[in-house]
Amino acid sequence: MQTMLNRQSVNIVKKTYGNGATALVAEEGFTGGPYCTLSVNIVDPDCALPSEKLPKDHCYFKVWSENEGFLEELTDNGIVRPTGTTHAKTGAPIVRILI
């Protein structure tokens, strides 16, 4: 789905990590090249809900570093919806992907 992210035209695309977990990435809107990875693959054996056990329309959303502010932008654009659950160690919220 095409949208604006950090004042840049991007395509938001669902992909799959090697362990079957859902990945969410942004690709440059004009070239299709990589822009950023929006999800994070939690594989911690101590985690009660690792990424691969989430429903296929959910992922952990990376909210730190270069992704700061992206969760709010994509929520406002109707692309994701936070569930209210957060990974304790990383602070990554679980979001439902609406596209």
For each residue, the residues with C-beta under 8 A, 3 or more apart:
1: 11 12 79 99
2: 9 10 11 12 29
3: 9 10 11 12 73 74 77 79
4: 7 8 9 10 73 77
5: 8 10 12 26 35 70 73 74
6: 69 70 73
7: 4
8: 4 5 28 29 35
9: 2 3 4 28 29 30
10: 2 3 4 5 26 27 28 29 35
11: 1 2 3 26 27 28 29 32
12: 1 2 3 5 24 25 26 38 74 79 99
13: 24 25 26 27
14: 22 23 24 97 99
15: 22 23 24 25
16: 20 21 22 23
17: 20 21 22 23 41 51 52
18:
19: 41 43 51 52
20: 16 17 52
21: 16 17 41 50 51 52 54 59
22: 14 15 16 17 39 51 54 56 57 58 59 97
23: 14 15 16 17 37 39 41 59
24: 12 13 14 15 37 38 39 59 61 80 97
25: 12 13 15 34 35 36 37 38 39
26: 5 10 11 12 13 35 36 37 38
27: 10 11 13 32 33 34 35
28: 8 9 10 11 31 32 33 34 35
29: 2 8 9 10 11
30: 9
31: 28
32: 11 27 28
33: 27 28
34: 25 27 28 37
35: 5 8 10 25 26 27 28
36: 25 26 66 67 70
37: 23 24 25 26 34 40 62
38: 12 24 25 26 59 61 62 67 70 74
39: 22 23 24 25 51 59 60 61 62
40: 37 51 59 60 61 62 90 92
41: 17 19 21 23 51 60
42: 47 49 50 51 60 87 90 92
43: 19 47 50 51 52
44: 47 50 89
45: 50
46:
47: 42 43 44 50 87 89
48:
49: 42 53 54 85 94
50: 21 42 43 44 45 47 53
51: 17 19 21 22 39 40 41 42 43 54 59 60
52: 17 19 20 21 43
53: 49 50
54: 21 22 49 51 58 59 60 94
55: 58 96
56: 22
57: 22 96 97
58: 22 54 55 83 94 95 96 97
59: 21 22 23 24 38 39 40 51 54 94 95 97
60: 39 40 41 42 51 54 87 90 92 93 94 95
61: 24 38 39 40 67 70 71 80 82 92 93 94 95
62: 37 38 39 40 65 67 92
63: 67 68 70 71 91 92 93
64: 67 68 91
65: 62 68
66: 36
67: 36 38 61 62 63 64 70 71
68: 63 64 65
69: 6 72 73
70: 5 6 36 38 61 63 67 73 74
71: 61 63 67 74 75 80 82 93 95
72: 69 75 76
73: 3 4 5 6 69 70 76 77
74: 3 5 12 38 70 71 77 79 80
75: 71 72 78 79 80 81 82 95
76: 72 73
77: 3 4 73 74
78: 75 98
79: 1 3 12 74 75 97 98 99
80: 24 61 71 74 75 95 96 97 98
81: 75 95 96 98
82: 61 71 75 93 94 95
83: 58 93 94 95 96
84: 93
85: 49 93 94
86: 91 92 93 94
87: 42 47 60 90 91 92 93 94
88:
89: 44 47
90: 40 42 60 87
91: 63 64 86 87
92: 40 42 60 61 62 63 86 87
93: 60 61 63 71 82 83 84 85 86 87
94: 49 54 58 59 60 61 82 83 85 86 87
95: 58 59 60 61 71 75 80 81 82 83
96: 55 57 58 80 81 83
97: 14 22 24 57 58 59 79 80
98: 78 79 80 81
99: 1 12 14 79
